[in-house]
Amino acid sequence: MSAGGIMPRTGCASYQRTVSRRAFLNASFGGLALPAIFHARANAAAGQAASGTAVIQYWLNGAASHFETYDPKPDAPAEIRGPFQPISTNVPGIQICETLPRQSRIIDKVTIIRSVHHDNNDHQHGMHWCQTGHDAKANGVNPFQSSSHPSSGSLVAMLRGPNHPSLPPYVLIGYPLDDQGIHRLYPHRAASLGVGYNPLEILDKRSGDGKDPGQDNDFRVQCLAPLAGLTRTNLLDRRRLLTELDQIHGQSAARATGAWNHFHQAAFDLVTGAGTGAAFDLDQEDAKTRARYGLNRSGQTALLARRLVEAGVTFVTVIDPGVGLSSSGWDLHTKLEWGMQTACPRMDQAVTTLIEDLHERGMNRNVLVVVWGEFGRTPKINANAGRDHWGDVQSVMLAGGLYRHGQVIGSSNAKGEVPKDRPLWPYDVVATMYDHLGIDPHQTPLTPAGRAVPLLAKGEVIRELL
């Protein structure tokens, strides 16, 4: 259980609850009701051919400054320009901040958008804008308590399903914005679609142990390991016992064969490490590759995302820890210079290696990488040597897919306050993600409850990419 409320049964976390006979095996999965998730998602995707495309959304949790990443302003006054300098990239005429030297060498493989904006400076509202493509307040919803629309990942889970039938379509890797709230993840979840379309959440808040998740060089998917004291042999024994108990109560005929058996086996494979479950096991990866991504949370979660889309997950969100200290993330209201010097090298290595690795494996056309957060940062350095929230403009980086790269789309004005050219909204970025996955962003699908809900009220595929 989180401090903010009860962990949903789709989350990867151990929590205490009364375990009924029917939930006996589920308890061995750390609280996962994975068979039901696989069943719901497969029903929704029945008859649809998966194209093999996938999205990795690399989320800069807390919102990174656009000045200190993709939109430096070297000619602005010092209080706007900030403590860093621009550097040239491998594309003539394009500069980014010196905090991202590795990415400067692969700009020919990416597109930088400098003119995305929305109308809210609150973390949760900004996250709702970007994760759903909809404005929470326009729908009278408090995103700290619920979400007015499903996340893009959840809709992908419903409309596309996984690229491999034994894997979940949507996985979220990381931890919430603060230690007080699993509720912070509402915009990442399925809302009215139901918990069957929530992501498989691989969460680790690291609360109370004093460990900096940014420096965790032993990252592994703990939630897919058996509960403390249980071996995989124990799990097999429990599975056999569950079958025997169901036979006593006359339930085996409905559950031991057909669809239930298939989805239960898919869930079991994830936990036991058999079959597709190996995709979650970073120990399967070459040590040099792990080191290349970075032996820290940023690098290892990016590597895990690559492994998952390679195995057949359709949509992966990686929540980058930023400075990695409790709730801070990239939310640098103070000590901006220290924070960027701390967080950027890890993110720069992870993102650059991810993009290069996808190219080397021939996966770049199938996998779209989107790097963004919930908004930008204030044009002026504040009294605490930081930058505050700023929804009026932010930068987004895209790589991969069947899109044109090596370009900058849009611009902000001289002080980095608002879009100057080609203003875009989060729903345009979300529409582009749908387009990459072969989903018409203008469609109005029926939800499992029979409601017709437009994917997006507004938004177009970003034409400069085509």
C-alpha positions as CSV (number, residue, x, y, z in Angstrom):
1,M,0.0,0.0,0.0
2,S,1.3,3.5,-0.8
3,A,0.9,6.5,1.4
4,G,-1.5,7.9,-1.1
5,G,-3.9,4.9,-1.1
6,I,-4.4,1.3,-2.0
7,M,-2.1,0.0,-4.7
8,P,-4.2,-1.3,-7.6
9,R,-3.8,-5.0,-8.3
10,T,-2.1,-4.2,-11.6
11,G,0.8,-2.5,-9.8
12,C,4.1,-4.2,-9.1
13,A,4.5,-3.9,-5.4
14,S,4.2,-6.1,-2.4
15,Y,1.3,-5.2,-0.1
16,Q,-0.6,-6.9,2.6
17,R,-4.2,-8.0,2.2
18,T,-6.3,-11.0,3.0
19,V,-5.6,-13.8,0.4
20,S,-8.6,-15.9,-0.6
21,R,-8.2,-19.3,-2.1
22,R,-8.8,-17.9,-5.6
23,A,-6.2,-15.2,-5.0
24,F,-3.6,-17.6,-3.6
25,L,-1.5,-17.8,-6.7
26,N,-1.9,-14.2,-7.4
27,A,-0.3,-13.4,-4.0
28,S,2.8,-15.2,-5.2
29,F,3.0,-12.6,-8.0
30,G,3.4,-9.7,-5.6
31,G,-0.2,-8.7,-5.9
32,L,-0.5,-8.9,-9.6
33,A,-3.7,-10.0,-11.2
34,L,-1.9,-10.5,-14.5
35,P,-4.2,-13.3,-16.0
36,A,-7.1,-10.8,-15.9
37,I,-5.0,-8.1,-17.5
38,F,-3.9,-10.4,-20.4
39,H,-7.5,-11.6,-20.9
40,A,-9.0,-8.1,-21.0
41,R,-6.3,-6.8,-23.4
42,A,-6.4,-9.7,-25.7
43,N,-10.2,-9.5,-25.9
44,A,-9.9,-5.8,-26.9
45,A,-7.2,-6.5,-29.5
46,A,-8.8,-9.6,-30.9
47,G,-8.7,-9.7,-34.7
48,Q,-6.2,-6.9,-35.0
49,A,-2.9,-7.5,-36.6
50,A,0.1,-6.0,-34.7
51,S,2.4,-4.2,-37.0
52,G,5.4,-4.6,-34.8
53,T,5.7,-0.9,-34.1
54,A,6.3,0.4,-30.5
55,V,6.8,3.6,-28.5
56,I,9.3,4.3,-25.8
57,Q,8.2,7.4,-23.9
58,Y,11.2,8.7,-21.9
59,W,9.6,10.9,-19.2
60,L,11.6,13.6,-17.6
61,N,9.8,13.5,-14.3
62,G,9.2,16.9,-12.7
63,A,10.0,18.7,-16.0
64,A,13.5,19.5,-17.2
65,S,14.4,23.0,-18.2
66,H,14.3,23.7,-22.0
67,F,17.0,26.3,-21.6
68,E,19.5,23.8,-20.1
69,T,18.7,21.0,-22.6
70,Y,17.3,21.6,-26.1
71,D,16.7,25.3,-26.4
72,P,19.7,27.4,-25.1
73,K,19.5,31.2,-25.3
74,P,23.1,32.3,-25.5
75,D,22.2,35.9,-26.5
76,A,19.8,36.5,-23.7
77,P,20.7,38.3,-20.4
78,A,22.5,36.2,-17.8
79,E,19.4,35.8,-15.6
80,I,17.6,34.2,-18.6
81,R,20.6,32.5,-20.3
82,G,21.6,30.6,-17.2
83,P,24.9,29.0,-16.2
84,F,25.6,26.9,-19.3
85,Q,26.7,27.4,-22.9
86,P,25.4,26.1,-26.2
87,I,27.4,23.6,-28.2
88,S,27.3,22.7,-31.9
89,T,25.9,19.4,-33.0
90,N,26.6,17.0,-35.9
91,V,23.9,18.9,-37.9
92,P,25.2,22.3,-39.0
93,G,23.2,25.2,-37.6
94,I,21.6,23.2,-34.7
95,Q,22.9,23.9,-31.2
96,I,21.8,22.4,-27.9
97,C,23.0,22.9,-24.3
98,E,26.5,21.7,-23.3
99,T,24.8,19.5,-20.7
100,L,24.0,17.0,-23.5
101,P,27.3,16.4,-25.3
102,R,26.5,12.8,-26.3
103,Q,23.2,13.8,-27.8
104,S,24.9,16.5,-29.8
105,R,26.6,13.8,-31.8
106,I,23.3,12.1,-32.9
107,I,21.1,15.1,-33.8
108,D,21.0,13.7,-37.4
109,K,18.9,10.9,-35.9
110,V,16.5,13.0,-33.9
111,T,14.1,15.9,-34.2
112,I,13.9,18.7,-31.6
113,I,10.6,20.5,-31.2
114,R,11.0,23.8,-29.4
115,S,7.4,25.2,-29.5
116,V,5.2,22.7,-27.6
117,H,3.0,24.5,-25.0
118,H,-0.1,24.3,-22.9
119,D,-1.9,26.4,-20.3
120,N,-1.1,25.0,-16.9
121,N,1.9,25.2,-14.6
122,D,0.8,22.5,-12.2
123,H,2.7,19.2,-12.3
124,Q,-0.4,17.0,-12.3
125,H,-2.3,19.0,-14.8
126,G,0.7,19.3,-17.1
127,M,1.2,15.5,-16.8
128,H,-2.4,15.0,-17.7
129,W,-2.0,17.2,-20.8
130,C,1.0,15.3,-22.1
131,Q,-0.1,11.8,-21.1
132,T,-3.6,12.0,-22.4
133,G,-3.6,14.8,-24.9
134,H,-6.6,16.3,-23.0
135,D,-7.0,19.3,-20.6
136,A,-8.1,17.9,-17.2
137,K,-9.6,21.2,-16.0
138,A,-11.7,21.6,-19.2
139,N,-13.4,18.4,-18.2
140,G,-13.8,19.4,-14.5
141,V,-11.5,16.8,-13.2
142,N,-8.9,17.0,-10.5
143,P,-6.0,14.9,-11.8
144,F,-4.8,14.4,-8.2
145,Q,-7.9,12.2,-7.7
146,S,-8.7,10.8,-11.2
147,S,-8.2,11.4,-14.9
148,S,-10.8,12.6,-17.4
149,H,-9.3,10.5,-20.2
150,P,-7.2,7.3,-20.5
151,S,-3.5,7.7,-21.0
152,S,-2.1,7.3,-24.5
153,G,-0.4,4.1,-23.4
154,S,-3.7,2.6,-22.1
155,L,-5.5,3.4,-25.3
156,V,-2.7,1.7,-27.2
157,A,-3.2,-1.3,-25.0
158,M,-6.9,-1.3,-25.9
159,L,-6.6,-0.6,-29.6
160,R,-3.4,-2.4,-30.5
161,G,-2.6,-4.9,-27.8
162,P,0.9,-6.3,-27.5
163,N,3.2,-7.3,-30.3
164,H,3.7,-10.6,-28.6
165,P,0.6,-12.4,-27.1
166,S,2.4,-13.4,-23.9
167,L,3.6,-9.9,-23.0
168,P,1.6,-6.9,-21.6
169,P,1.1,-4.1,-24.2
170,Y,1.9,-1.3,-21.8
171,V,4.6,-1.1,-19.2
172,L,5.6,1.8,-16.9
173,I,9.0,1.8,-15.3
174,G,10.0,4.2,-12.6
175,Y,8.6,5.8,-9.5
176,P,6.0,8.6,-8.8
177,L,6.8,12.2,-8.6
178,D,6.9,12.1,-4.8
179,D,6.9,9.7,-2.0
180,Q,3.4,10.7,-1.0
181,G,1.6,9.5,-4.0
182,I,0.9,6.6,-6.2
183,H,-2.0,9.0,-7.0
184,R,0.5,11.0,-9.0
185,L,0.4,8.3,-11.6
186,Y,-3.3,8.8,-12.5
187,P,-2.6,10.4,-15.9
188,H,-0.4,7.4,-16.8
189,R,-3.3,5.0,-16.2
190,A,-6.5,3.8,-17.9
191,A,-9.2,5.9,-16.2
192,S,-12.6,4.9,-17.6
193,L,-11.2,2.0,-19.6
194,G,-10.8,0.0,-16.4
195,V,-7.8,-1.5,-14.6
196,G,-7.3,-4.2,-17.3
197,Y,-5.7,-1.4,-19.5
198,N,-3.5,0.0,-16.8
199,P,0.2,-0.4,-17.4
200,L,2.2,-3.1,-15.7
201,E,3.8,-0.8,-13.2
202,I,7.4,-1.5,-12.2
203,L,7.8,0.9,-9.3
204,D,10.4,1.5,-6.7
205,K,10.2,4.7,-4.7
206,R,13.2,3.9,-2.6
207,S,11.5,5.7,0.3
208,G,13.2,5.6,3.6
209,D,16.3,3.7,2.7
210,G,18.5,6.7,1.9
211,K,19.4,5.3,-1.5
212,D,19.7,7.6,-4.4
213,P,17.8,5.8,-7.3
214,G,19.8,7.8,-9.8
215,Q,22.9,5.9,-8.7
216,D,21.3,2.4,-8.3
217,N,23.7,0.2,-10.3
218,D,21.9,-3.0,-9.3
219,F,18.5,-2.1,-10.8
220,R,16.3,-5.2,-11.5
221,V,12.6,-5.9,-11.8
222,Q,12.1,-6.8,-8.2
223,C,8.3,-7.0,-8.6
224,L,8.5,-9.9,-11.0
225,A,10.5,-11.9,-8.5
226,P,8.7,-14.2,-6.1
227,L,7.8,-12.8,-2.7
228,A,10.4,-13.0,0.1
229,G,11.2,-16.6,1.0
230,L,9.6,-18.2,-2.1
231,T,11.6,-20.0,-4.8
232,R,10.3,-20.7,-8.2
233,T,9.9,-24.3,-7.2
234,N,7.6,-23.0,-4.4
235,L,5.6,-21.1,-7.1
236,L,5.2,-24.3,-9.2
237,D,4.0,-26.1,-6.1
238,R,1.5,-23.4,-5.3
239,R,0.2,-23.5,-8.9
240,R,-0.4,-27.2,-8.6
241,L,-2.1,-26.7,-5.3
242,L,-4.4,-24.0,-6.7
243,T,-5.4,-26.4,-9.5
244,E,-6.2,-29.1,-7.0
245,L,-8.3,-26.8,-4.9
246,D,-10.2,-25.6,-7.9
247,Q,-10.9,-29.2,-8.9
248,I,-12.4,-29.8,-5.4
249,H,-14.7,-26.9,-5.9
250,G,-15.7,-27.8,-9.5
251,Q,-14.0,-24.8,-11.1
252,S,-11.3,-26.6,-13.1
253,A,-13.4,-27.3,-16.2
254,A,-13.9,-23.6,-16.8
255,R,-10.4,-22.5,-15.8
256,A,-7.9,-25.2,-16.5
257,T,-8.4,-25.2,-20.3
258,G,-9.0,-22.7,-23.0
259,A,-8.5,-19.0,-22.6
260,W,-8.0,-18.9,-18.8
261,N,-5.1,-21.4,-19.1
262,H,-3.5,-19.4,-21.8
263,F,-3.6,-16.1,-20.0
264,H,-2.6,-17.6,-16.7
265,Q,0.4,-19.3,-18.3
266,A,1.4,-15.9,-19.9
267,A,1.3,-14.3,-16.4
268,F,3.2,-17.2,-14.9
269,D,5.9,-17.0,-17.5
270,L,6.6,-13.4,-16.5
271,V,7.1,-14.3,-12.9
272,T,9.1,-17.6,-13.4
273,G,11.4,-16.1,-16.0
274,A,10.3,-18.7,-18.5
275,G,9.7,-17.8,-22.1
276,T,8.9,-14.1,-22.6
277,G,9.6,-13.3,-19.0
278,A,13.3,-13.2,-19.7
279,A,12.7,-9.8,-21.4
280,F,12.5,-8.4,-17.9
281,D,15.7,-9.9,-16.7
282,L,18.6,-7.5,-17.1
283,D,21.0,-10.2,-16.0
284,Q,20.4,-11.7,-19.4
285,E,22.1,-8.7,-21.0
286,D,25.8,-8.5,-21.8
287,A,27.8,-6.6,-19.1
288,K,29.3,-4.3,-21.7
289,T,25.9,-3.3,-23.0
290,R,24.7,-2.6,-19.4
291,A,27.8,-0.4,-18.8
292,R,27.3,1.3,-22.1
293,Y,23.7,2.4,-21.1
294,G,25.1,3.5,-17.7
295,L,25.1,1.6,-14.4
296,N,22.5,3.8,-12.8
297,R,18.7,4.0,-12.8
298,S,18.5,6.1,-16.0
299,G,20.6,3.8,-18.0
300,Q,19.2,0.5,-16.8
301,T,15.6,1.4,-17.2
302,A,16.3,2.6,-20.7
303,L,18.0,-0.7,-21.5
304,L,15.0,-2.5,-20.0
305,A,12.7,-0.5,-22.2
306,R,14.7,-1.6,-25.3
307,R,14.5,-5.2,-24.2
308,L,10.7,-5.0,-23.7
309,V,9.9,-3.5,-27.1
310,E,12.3,-5.9,-28.7
311,A,10.4,-8.8,-27.0
312,G,6.9,-7.5,-27.9
313,V,5.7,-4.8,-25.6
314,T,4.0,-2.0,-27.6
315,F,4.2,1.0,-25.3
316,V,6.8,1.6,-22.6
317,T,7.1,4.7,-20.4
318,V,10.4,5.2,-18.6
319,I,10.3,7.7,-15.7
320,D,13.7,9.2,-15.4
321,P,14.6,10.0,-11.8
322,G,16.4,13.3,-12.6
323,V,18.6,14.2,-9.6
324,G,17.2,11.1,-7.9
325,L,16.5,12.6,-4.4
326,S,13.0,11.8,-3.2
327,S,10.5,14.1,-4.9
328,S,12.9,16.4,-6.8
329,G,13.3,14.7,-10.1
330,W,13.9,17.4,-12.7
331,D,11.9,19.9,-10.7
332,L,14.8,22.2,-9.9
333,H,13.4,25.2,-8.1
334,T,16.8,25.5,-6.4
335,K,20.4,24.6,-7.3
336,L,19.7,24.4,-11.0
337,E,23.3,24.3,-12.0
338,W,24.1,21.4,-9.6
339,G,20.9,19.6,-10.6
340,M,21.6,19.7,-14.3
341,Q,25.2,18.7,-13.8
342,T,23.9,15.7,-11.7
343,A,21.0,14.5,-13.8
344,C,22.0,15.4,-17.4
345,P,25.0,13.1,-17.8
346,R,23.0,10.0,-16.8
347,M,20.0,10.9,-19.0
348,D,22.3,12.0,-21.9
349,Q,24.1,8.6,-21.8
350,A,20.9,6.6,-21.5
351,V,19.0,8.3,-24.2
352,T,21.9,8.5,-26.6
353,T,22.8,4.8,-26.2
354,L,19.1,3.8,-26.5
355,I,18.8,5.6,-29.9
356,E,22.2,4.3,-31.1
357,D,21.3,0.7,-30.0
358,L,17.9,0.8,-31.8
359,H,19.7,1.8,-35.0
360,E,22.4,-0.8,-34.6
361,R,19.7,-3.5,-34.1
362,G,17.6,-2.3,-37.1
363,M,14.8,-1.4,-34.7
364,N,14.8,2.4,-35.2
365,R,12.1,2.4,-37.9
366,N,9.8,0.4,-35.7
367,V,10.4,2.1,-32.4
368,L,9.5,5.8,-31.8
369,V,11.4,7.4,-28.8
370,V,9.7,10.5,-27.3
371,V,11.6,12.5,-24.6
372,W,9.6,15.1,-22.7
373,G,8.2,16.2,-19.4
374,E,5.1,18.0,-18.2
375,F,6.2,21.6,-19.1
376,G,9.2,23.8,-19.4
377,R,10.8,26.1,-16.9
378,T,10.6,29.9,-16.2
379,P,12.7,32.2,-18.3
380,K,14.3,33.9,-15.4
381,I,16.5,32.2,-12.8
382,N,14.7,32.7,-9.4
383,A,16.1,33.9,-6.1
384,N,17.1,30.4,-5.2
385,A,19.2,29.8,-8.3
386,G,16.5,27.6,-9.9
387,R,13.7,27.8,-12.4
388,D,10.0,27.4,-11.7
389,H,7.1,25.8,-13.6
390,W,6.3,27.1,-17.1
391,G,3.6,25.6,-19.3
392,D,3.9,28.3,-21.9
393,V,6.7,26.6,-23.8
394,Q,8.7,23.4,-23.6
395,S,11.0,21.3,-25.8
396,V,10.3,17.7,-26.9
397,M,12.8,15.3,-28.6
398,L,11.7,12.6,-31.0
399,A,13.7,9.8,-32.6
400,G,13.0,6.8,-34.8
401,G,9.9,5.8,-36.7
402,L,9.3,6.4,-40.4
403,Y,9.9,10.1,-39.9
404,R,12.3,12.8,-41.1
405,H,15.0,13.7,-38.6
406,G,18.0,15.9,-38.2
407,Q,15.8,19.0,-37.8
408,V,14.4,21.5,-35.4
409,I,10.6,22.2,-35.6
410,G,9.3,25.5,-34.2
411,S,11.1,27.9,-32.0
412,S,10.5,29.9,-28.8
413,N,11.0,33.7,-28.6
414,A,14.3,35.3,-27.7
415,K,13.7,34.9,-24.0
416,G,12.3,31.4,-24.2
417,E,8.9,32.5,-22.9
418,V,6.4,31.4,-25.6
419,P,6.4,29.8,-29.0
420,K,7.6,32.1,-31.8
421,D,7.1,29.8,-34.8
422,R,4.9,26.7,-35.3
423,P,3.2,26.5,-31.9
424,L,2.2,23.0,-31.1
425,W,0.3,21.4,-28.3
426,P,0.7,18.1,-26.4
427,Y,-2.1,16.6,-28.4
428,D,0.0,17.0,-31.5
429,V,2.7,15.0,-30.0
430,V,0.2,12.3,-28.9
431,A,-1.4,12.3,-32.3
432,T,2.1,11.6,-33.8
433,M,2.6,8.7,-31.4
434,Y,-0.7,7.2,-32.4
435,D,0.2,7.7,-36.1
436,H,3.5,5.8,-35.6
437,L,1.5,2.9,-34.2
438,G,-0.9,2.8,-37.1
439,I,-3.8,4.2,-35.0
440,D,-5.9,6.9,-36.5
441,P,-5.8,9.8,-33.9
442,H,-9.2,11.1,-35.2
443,Q,-11.1,7.9,-34.5
444,T,-13.8,7.5,-31.8
445,P,-13.5,4.0,-30.5
446,L,-16.0,2.3,-28.2
447,T,-14.7,1.7,-24.6
448,P,-15.3,-1.7,-22.9
449,A,-18.3,0.0,-21.2
450,G,-19.8,0.8,-24.6
451,R,-19.0,4.6,-24.6
452,A,-17.8,6.3,-27.7
453,V,-14.8,8.5,-26.7
454,P,-12.7,10.4,-29.2
455,L,-9.0,9.6,-28.9
456,L,-8.2,13.3,-29.2
457,A,-10.5,16.4,-29.3
458,K,-7.8,18.2,-31.2
459,G,-4.4,17.4,-32.7
460,E,-2.7,16.6,-35.9
461,V,0.3,14.5,-36.9
462,I,3.3,16.9,-36.9
463,R,3.6,17.4,-40.7
464,E,7.3,18.3,-40.7
465,L,8.1,14.8,-39.7
466,L,6.4,13.2,-42.7
